[in-house]
Amino acid sequence: MEETISLQEIYQTIKKRIVLIVIITLLATVASGIFTKFFVTPKYDASTQVLVNQASSNQNSQIDYTQVQTNVQLINTYSVIIKSPTILNEVIRQLHLNLTADDLGDMITVNSAENSQVFTVTVESDGEAKSVRIANAVASAFKKKIQSLMKVDNVSILSKASIAEHASPVKPNLKMNVAIGFVVGLMISIGLAFLLEFLDKTIKTEEDIERYLELPVLGAITEMGDVKRHRHQATSASKAVRGGQIGI
């Protein structure tokens, strides 16, 4: 029974504050869309693939499974090296970037599939051409530096980054942000509606007296406006009757 009353109160609160809920939700949704469209800098990404594979001196030899596994395990080490200041500072020098090594490192993501000798270097920046230049420069600098750092020559660039014909930003996601704005606005508006209802301690109905004061309602007093209106109607009717009698 208590659950039914509680749900009924929730429904009545939402119904009572529905205008407030709708206005706040719409404002949050529109504000999220405007902010995303006009104030968030678009981000573009570009990727290049790097292959880790030790060349065999014997052309007729079969693939060495142990060597493949070694190359796969080395990718974890290479993922750290490729974002190290040694590589990043070289890229900054080559491209004359106004960035620090930490800033450039935050723009780079290294991913690899499980048990794969190929890993992908992805760069995200505020321009597609800029992302392409940095991605290719990082791969090139890594291939060059790894020979002296690890004393190996098992890295080759599988595919270079290139500018797409119809490039579109990967961030921000307008639809996603608008949906988030709608949900956040709805939650805030409903929370505010219940807060206002909780702070409103005024007694408006007989049910409020029973609920808050725990006192029985013995009777109700009619508003003076209603009494005067009834009296006026009765007086008018009486005059009409008397007028009819005089006419007769």
Phi and psi in degrees as a GROMACS rama.xvg file:
@    title "Ramachandran Plot"
@    xaxis  label "Phi"
@    yaxis  label "Psi"
@TYPE xy
-64.1157  -37.3095  GLU-2
-64.1477  -38.4846  GLU-3
-64.9653  -44.1932  THR-4
-63.018  -42.2743  ILE-5
-62.4783  -44.7789  SER-6
-64.9018  -35.7326  LEU-7
-66.5975  -39.4821  GLN-8
-66.0467  -38.7104  GLU-9
-62.1748  -44.6921  ILE-10
-61.9756  -43.4189  TYR-11
-65.6816  -37.785  GLN-12
-65.2366  -45.5119  THR-13
-64.6074  -41.6473  ILE-14
-63.6187  -39.1698  LYS-15
-67.4978  -37.0197  LYS-16
-106.013  23.5241  ARG-17
-62.8762  -35.2483  ILE-18
-64.9648  -44.8481  VAL-19
-60.1729  -43.362  LEU-20
-63.1379  -44.9918  ILE-21
-65.2268  -43.4505  VAL-22
-64.1613  -47.8439  ILE-23
-65.0402  -40.1552  ILE-24
-63.704  -44.5492  THR-25
-64.1049  -41.8864  LEU-26
-62.5253  -43.1142  LEU-27
-65.5171  -39.1885  ALA-28
-66.4702  -46.765  THR-29
-65.6614  -41.5331  VAL-30
-63.1866  -39.395  ALA-31
-63.7025  -42.7933  SER-32
-65.986  -43.3082  GLY-33
-65.1091  -43.8179  ILE-34
-63.1917  -43.3342  PHE-35
-65.0129  -40.6269  THR-36
-74.006  -38.3474  LYS-37
-114.302  -14.8748  PHE-38
-120.324  -10.2669  PHE-39
-99.6905  126.806  VAL-40
-71.6428  124.765  THR-41
-63.1743  145.425  PRO-42
-118.826  135.83  LYS-43
-119.068  147.396  TYR-44
-123.385  157.744  ASP-45
-145.019  144.88  ALA-46
-130.93  147.336  SER-47
-132.039  146.517  THR-48
-107.786  137.24  GLN-49
-120.144  133.324  VAL-50
-104.716  131.93  LEU-51
-107.193  109.03  VAL-52
-158.343  115.558  ASN-53
-75.0052  123.783  GLN-54
-70.4013  139.215  ALA-55
-93.7192  139.005  SER-56
-75.8648  -23.344  SER-57
-99.7633  111.308  ASN-58
-67.0425  -24.4404  GLN-59
-94.0888  -1.60019  ASN-60
-74.4828  149.114  SER-61
-80.5205  167.121  GLN-62
-65.7121  127.653  ILE-63
-86.9136  112.667  ASP-64
-63.1679  -37.1896  TYR-65
-63.0648  -40.5288  THR-66
-66.8678  -38.5346  GLN-67
-62.308  -45.4821  VAL-68
-63.4235  -36.0403  GLN-69
-62.9018  -43.2432  THR-70
-63.8786  -39.4223  ASN-71
-63.9407  -43.4647  VAL-72
-67.7082  -29.0742  GLN-73
-68.8425  -21.2927  LEU-74
-60.5278  -36.5177  ILE-75
-60.8629  -40.3634  ASN-76
-68.7301  -41.6408  THR-77
-64.7175  -32.1623  TYR-78
-64.1676  -32.6671  SER-79
-76.9049  -42.1269  VAL-80
-64.4808  -38.726  ILE-81
-65.7012  -20.9254  ILE-82
-106.151  15.3521  LYS-83
-82.2712  156.843  SER-84
-56.8835  -28.3563  PRO-85
-60.3263  -43.8189  THR-86
-78.7036  -45.2342  ILE-87
-67.3182  -39.6654  LEU-88
-65.0692  -33.0933  ASN-89
-65.8311  -41.0358  GLU-90
-65.254  -42.3765  VAL-91
-61.5056  -39.5461  ILE-92
-68.1777  -41.4412  ARG-93
-67.9104  -42.3228  GLN-94
-94.7344  -1.97977  LEU-95
55.4863  49.4196  HIS-96
-83.4268  139.947  LEU-97
-89.3627  60.493  ASN-98
-137.891  157.087  LEU-99
-92.1085  168.008  THR-100
-62.4295  -37.1813  ALA-101
-66.0417  -42.3149  ASP-102
-61.4609  -44.3939  ASP-103
-66.6748  -37.5625  LEU-104
-63.0788  -34.129  GLY-105
-68.3816  -19.8759  ASP-106
-86.6936  -9.49744  MET-107
-108.783  136.406  ILE-108
-128.229  133.825  THR-109
-114.858  123.948  VAL-110
-129.339  149.212  ASN-111
-146.272  142.941  SER-112
-75.3882  155.839  ALA-113
-64.803  133.45  GLU-114
56.4926  34.6165  ASN-115
-114.142  144.652  SER-116
-89.001  4.93231  GLN-117
-112.428  132.371  VAL-118
-126.395  153.224  PHE-119
-110.228  132.048  THR-120
-105.379  116.916  VAL-121
-114.858  131.994  THR-122
-117.391  134.14  VAL-123
-120.786  123.419  GLU-124
-144.73  -174.876  SER-125
-85.8204  8.01089  ASP-126
-149.934  140.041  GLY-127
-66.4604  -45.4734  GLU-128
-61.2797  -38.6318  ALA-129
-63.734  -42.7457  LYS-130
-63.5221  -40.1449  SER-131
-64.0092  -46.0395  VAL-132
-61.7544  -44.4383  ARG-133
-67.3912  -43.0402  ILE-134
-59.9242  -45.9868  ALA-135
-67.98  -36.8144  ASN-136
-67.6176  -39.0697  ALA-137
-63.8182  -45.9969  VAL-138
-62.7028  -42.5027  ALA-139
-65.9325  -44.1193  SER-140
-65.9536  -37.9442  ALA-141
-64.8154  -45.4809  PHE-142
-60.3143  -37.1102  LYS-143
-73.2363  -44.3085  LYS-144
-77.4892  -28.3615  LYS-145
-66.0033  -26.0368  ILE-146
-64.9175  -38.6518  GLN-147
-85.9636  -29.4122  SER-148
-74.981  -44.9743  LEU-149
-106.224  -4.43059  MET-150
58.9633  40.0923  LYS-151
-134.835  161.331  VAL-152
-133.987  63.2499  ASP-153
-121.787  22.4648  ASN-154
-118.918  132.23  VAL-155
-141.915  150.375  SER-156
-84.2329  115.218  ILE-157
-77.8407  -43.2754  LEU-158
-151.459  136.292  SER-159
-88.79  156.295  LYS-160
-72.8656  147.717  ALA-161
-144.68  160.548  SER-162
-80.396  126.636  ILE-163
-73.6837  153.368  ALA-164
-67.7454  -43.8546  GLU-165
-121.377  85.2566  HIS-166
-80.3614  140.586  ALA-167
-134.626  145.613  SER-168
-67.3867  145.483  PRO-169
-85.4787  -20.436  VAL-170
-141.432  147.587  LYS-171
-83.852  162.485  PRO-172
-93.0124  103.005  ASN-173
-60.023  -48.2359  LEU-174
-62.701  -41.3231  LYS-175
-64.8003  -44.2178  MET-176
-66.1003  -37.8669  ASN-177
-64.4908  -41.705  VAL-178
-62.9871  -40.9777  ALA-179
-64.0375  -42.2771  ILE-180
-60.2201  -40.2202  GLY-181
-63.3343  -46.534  PHE-182
-65.8329  -44.7018  VAL-183
-63.6257  -43.8311  VAL-184
-61.4515  -40.1841  GLY-185
-64.9692  -42.8029  LEU-186
-65.4151  -43.2395  MET-187
-65.1832  -43.4325  ILE-188
-65.2102  -41.4834  SER-189
-66.7049  -41.5114  ILE-190
-62.0749  -41.0514  GLY-191
-65.9652  -37.3901  LEU-192
-61.8618  -44.2294  ALA-193
-70.9151  -32.0789  PHE-194
-65.3134  -45.0206  LEU-195
-62.9098  -38.6176  LEU-196
-67.2585  -36.774  GLU-197
-68.432  -37.363  PHE-198
-78.538  -17.2615  LEU-199
-81.7613  102.847  ASP-200
-102.883  8.71973  LYS-201
-70.0474  146.315  THR-202
-98.2312  122.113  ILE-203
-115.204  -29.2094  LYS-204
-131.957  169.142  THR-205
-61.9311  -33.5337  GLU-206
-63.7161  -33.9918  GLU-207
-65.5253  -36.2464  ASP-208
-63.6523  -46.4906  ILE-209
-65.0561  -36.6592  GLU-210
-74.0209  -47.7539  ARG-211
-90.8757  -37.6456  TYR-212
-96.5579  -13.155  LEU-213
55.4424  41.9044  GLU-214
-119.375  142.433  LEU-215
-74.9097  147.927  PRO-216
-89.6061  115.946  VAL-217
-89.2898  -26.3359  LEU-218
-174.546  171.07  GLY-219
-127.507  141.059  ALA-220
-97.4533  126.687  ILE-221
-73.012  141.659  THR-222
-62.9852  145.803  GLU-223
-60.4107  -34.1291  MET-224
-61.0894  -40.2336  GLY-225
-67.6604  -38.3394  ASP-226
-65.0068  -46.3236  VAL-227
-62.9344  -37.6121  LYS-228
-65.9115  -42.4544  ARG-229
-64.6204  -41.1739  HIS-230
-63.3492  -41.1752  ARG-231
-63.2802  -40.3348  HIS-232
-66.178  -39.1067  GLN-233
-67.3208  -40.3141  ALA-234
-64.1013  -41.6329  THR-235
-64.0548  -40.586  SER-236
-65.6732  -38.6723  ALA-237
-65.6826  -42.2269  SER-238
-62.9943  -39.0865  LYS-239
-64.3086  -38.8603  ALA-240
-66.4829  -44.1815  VAL-241
-63.9359  -39.8873  ARG-242
-61.8711  -36.6703  GLY-243
-67.9509  -38.9729  GLY-244
-66.861  -39.7756  GLN-245
-64.5219  -39.6752  ILE-246
-61.5434  -39.2463  GLY-247
